[in-house]
Amino acid sequence: MKRELSENIVRVKGFPKLTEEQREELRVLAKMSDDDIDYSDIPQITDFSGFEVGRFYRPVKETVTMRLDADVLHWLRQGGRGYQSRLNAILRKEMTSQPNRRKAA
């Protein structure tokens, strides 16, 4: 199986910019098949109990306009900056608590 390496390598906040040598190394690795990669020095993980599901998942954001009751908006904003993220977390929690709910068409 071949993996594609985009020329638009995503910058991750807090990590240094890649050098051209590192970019070339990534290009070479991307051209290798999975069977050609030596995994012998990587220990096999058998205990997944400490893993966090979704920690590095960054869903695509979509801009929307919402009409909220004034008291609800006031309550969200009382927590300071990040009230939109808090609202998103509240909605996500509600969404995931109802896994059998039909998706909108």
Residue frames as qw, qx, qy, qz and C-alpha x, y, z in Angstrom:
[[0.000, 0.889, 0.458, 0.000, 0.00, 0.00, 0.00],
 [0.433, 0.263, 0.002, 0.862, 1.43, 3.38, -0.98],
 [0.176, -0.777, -0.425, 0.429, 0.88, 6.55, 1.00],
 [0.350, 0.730, 0.203, 0.551, 0.66, 9.97, -0.54],
 [0.424, -0.455, -0.248, 0.742, 2.58, 12.90, 0.95],
 [0.203, 0.917, 0.329, 0.098, 1.02, 16.23, 0.30],
 [0.490, 0.360, -0.086, 0.789, 3.34, 19.08, -0.60],
 [0.284, -0.661, 0.018, -0.694, 1.17, 21.17, 1.74],
 [0.541, -0.131, -0.729, 0.399, 2.59, 19.75, 4.96],
 [0.400, -0.804, -0.299, -0.322, 0.44, 20.96, 7.85],
 [0.194, 0.442, -0.525, 0.701, 2.17, 22.99, 10.56],
 [0.619, -0.545, -0.565, 0.034, 1.37, 21.88, 14.09],
 [0.199, -0.876, 0.127, -0.420, 1.38, 24.59, 16.73],
 [0.649, -0.672, 0.351, -0.068, 4.39, 24.20, 19.01],
 [0.873, -0.007, 0.356, 0.332, 6.47, 22.13, 16.59],
 [0.175, -0.616, 0.355, 0.681, 9.41, 23.64, 14.69],
 [0.644, 0.634, -0.138, -0.405, 9.28, 24.14, 10.94],
 [0.924, 0.028, 0.326, 0.199, 10.63, 21.19, 8.92],
 [0.169, -0.628, 0.509, 0.564, 13.98, 21.56, 7.19],
 [0.642, 0.492, -0.374, -0.455, 14.29, 20.69, 3.52],
 [0.199, 0.325, -0.923, 0.053, 16.27, 17.57, 4.54],
 [0.330, 0.117, 0.802, -0.484, 13.39, 16.43, 6.77],
 [0.638, 0.458, 0.082, -0.614, 10.89, 17.12, 3.99],
 [0.493, 0.472, -0.673, -0.285, 12.95, 14.99, 1.59],
 [0.027, -0.152, 0.956, -0.250, 13.10, 12.17, 4.16],
 [0.513, 0.291, 0.555, -0.586, 9.29, 12.29, 4.43],
 [0.621, 0.513, -0.273, -0.525, 8.99, 12.14, 0.64],
 [0.307, 0.361, -0.878, -0.069, 11.22, 9.04, 0.52],
 [0.211, 0.033, 0.877, -0.430, 9.23, 7.37, 3.32],
 [0.590, 0.383, 0.257, -0.663, 5.92, 8.16, 1.60],
 [0.581, 0.472, -0.516, -0.416, 7.11, 6.37, -1.54],
 [0.047, 0.243, -0.960, 0.128, 7.93, 3.17, 0.41],
 [0.665, -0.289, -0.543, -0.424, 5.36, 0.41, 0.67],
 [0.653, -0.597, 0.232, -0.405, 4.27, -0.66, 4.15],
 [0.995, -0.053, -0.025, 0.087, 5.97, -4.02, 3.62],
 [0.653, 0.477, -0.236, 0.540, 9.35, -2.31, 3.09],
 [0.204, -0.758, 0.270, -0.558, 9.27, -0.44, 6.40],
 [0.550, 0.054, -0.750, 0.364, 11.23, -2.02, 9.27],
 [0.521, -0.658, -0.063, -0.540, 9.08, -1.99, 12.40],
 [0.795, -0.091, -0.546, 0.246, 11.39, -4.29, 14.44],
 [0.345, 0.092, -0.457, 0.815, 12.61, -1.52, 16.78],
 [0.396, -0.320, 0.008, -0.861, 9.08, -0.39, 17.66],
 [0.117, 0.017, 0.919, -0.377, 7.52, -2.22, 20.62],
 [0.278, -0.394, -0.742, -0.465, 4.09, -3.71, 20.07],
 [0.297, -0.206, 0.342, -0.867, 1.36, -1.96, 22.05],
 [0.347, -0.251, -0.897, -0.112, -0.94, -4.37, 23.86],
 [0.193, -0.561, -0.635, 0.495, -2.36, -2.14, 26.63],
 [0.096, 0.481, 0.360, 0.793, -4.64, 0.61, 25.30],
 [0.349, -0.686, -0.608, 0.197, -6.13, 1.57, 28.69],
 [0.303, -0.578, -0.122, 0.748, -4.30, 4.93, 28.91],
 [0.247, 0.202, 0.518, 0.793, -5.22, 6.08, 25.41],
 [0.228, 0.507, 0.324, -0.765, -7.45, 9.09, 24.83],
 [0.417, 0.472, 0.710, 0.315, -9.94, 8.66, 22.02],
 [0.218, 0.859, 0.378, 0.267, -10.20, 11.71, 19.79],
 [0.456, -0.692, -0.036, 0.558, -7.42, 13.72, 21.45],
 [0.266, -0.346, 0.428, 0.792, -5.83, 14.67, 18.14],
 [0.268, 0.539, 0.736, 0.311, -9.01, 14.66, 16.11],
 [0.010, 0.395, 0.049, -0.917, -9.71, 18.09, 14.63],
 [0.409, 0.569, 0.710, 0.069, -13.06, 18.11, 12.86],
 [0.216, 0.337, 0.352, 0.846, -13.72, 20.55, 10.06],
 [0.017, 0.486, 0.469, -0.737, -15.35, 23.71, 11.39],
 [0.133, 0.532, 0.611, 0.570, -18.25, 25.36, 9.63],
 [0.020, 0.045, 0.221, -0.974, -19.37, 28.93, 10.19],
 [0.153, -0.567, -0.776, -0.231, -23.03, 29.23, 11.14],
 [0.182, -0.317, 0.145, -0.919, -25.38, 31.91, 12.41],
 [0.350, -0.377, -0.850, 0.111, -27.50, 30.93, 15.40],
 [0.329, -0.577, -0.010, -0.748, -30.19, 32.66, 17.37],
 [0.472, -0.155, -0.777, 0.387, -29.85, 31.86, 21.08],
 [0.397, -0.833, -0.370, -0.106, -31.89, 33.01, 24.03],
 [0.097, 0.825, -0.281, 0.480, -30.18, 35.97, 25.71],
 [0.649, -0.628, 0.351, -0.249, -29.92, 34.22, 29.08],
 [0.969, 0.036, 0.163, 0.180, -28.29, 31.15, 27.50],
 [0.586, 0.638, -0.111, 0.486, -25.75, 33.31, 25.69],
 [0.229, -0.820, 0.300, -0.431, -25.06, 35.27, 28.89],
 [0.865, -0.409, 0.280, -0.079, -24.50, 32.01, 30.79],
 [0.898, 0.276, 0.066, 0.336, -22.06, 30.75, 28.11],
 [0.369, 0.741, -0.154, 0.540, -20.12, 34.01, 28.06],
 [0.544, -0.794, 0.164, -0.217, -19.79, 34.10, 31.87],
 [0.925, -0.213, 0.167, 0.267, -17.04, 31.50, 31.57],
 [0.220, -0.716, 0.376, 0.546, -14.87, 33.97, 29.67],
 [0.337, 0.549, -0.574, -0.506, -13.16, 33.37, 26.37],
 [0.077, 0.145, -0.972, -0.168, -14.00, 30.21, 24.49],
 [0.542, 0.182, 0.503, -0.648, -17.75, 30.27, 24.91],
 [0.713, 0.398, -0.307, -0.488, -18.23, 29.00, 21.35],
 [0.385, 0.313, -0.866, 0.058, -15.96, 26.04, 22.08],
 [0.239, -0.009, 0.789, -0.566, -17.92, 25.34, 25.26],
 [0.679, 0.308, 0.137, -0.652, -21.18, 25.42, 23.28],
 [0.621, 0.409, -0.612, -0.270, -19.65, 23.03, 20.74],
 [0.135, 0.219, -0.920, 0.296, -18.57, 20.68, 23.57],
 [0.468, 0.127, 0.574, -0.660, -22.08, 20.74, 25.07],
 [0.733, 0.394, -0.120, -0.541, -23.63, 19.95, 21.68],
 [0.474, 0.399, -0.781, -0.073, -21.06, 17.21, 20.97],
 [0.137, -0.120, 0.875, -0.449, -21.76, 15.58, 24.36],
 [0.627, 0.273, 0.369, -0.629, -25.47, 15.58, 23.60],
 [0.663, 0.477, -0.414, -0.403, -24.84, 14.24, 20.10],
 [0.354, 0.340, -0.868, 0.077, -22.64, 11.36, 21.30],
 [0.329, -0.045, 0.762, -0.555, -25.09, 10.45, 24.08],
 [0.721, 0.385, 0.328, -0.473, -27.62, 9.55, 21.38],
 [0.206, -0.378, 0.770, 0.471, -25.70, 7.19, 19.07],
 [0.328, 0.310, 0.878, 0.161, -28.81, 5.62, 17.52],
 [0.277, 0.723, 0.243, -0.584, -30.32, 8.90, 16.39],
 [0.683, 0.523, 0.422, 0.286, -30.86, 9.09, 12.64],
 [0.350, -0.256, 0.217, 0.875, -28.61, 11.36, 10.64],
 [0.371, 0.697, 0.187, -0.584, -30.25, 14.25, 8.84],
 [0.728, 0.390, 0.485, 0.287, -30.60, 13.65, 5.11]]
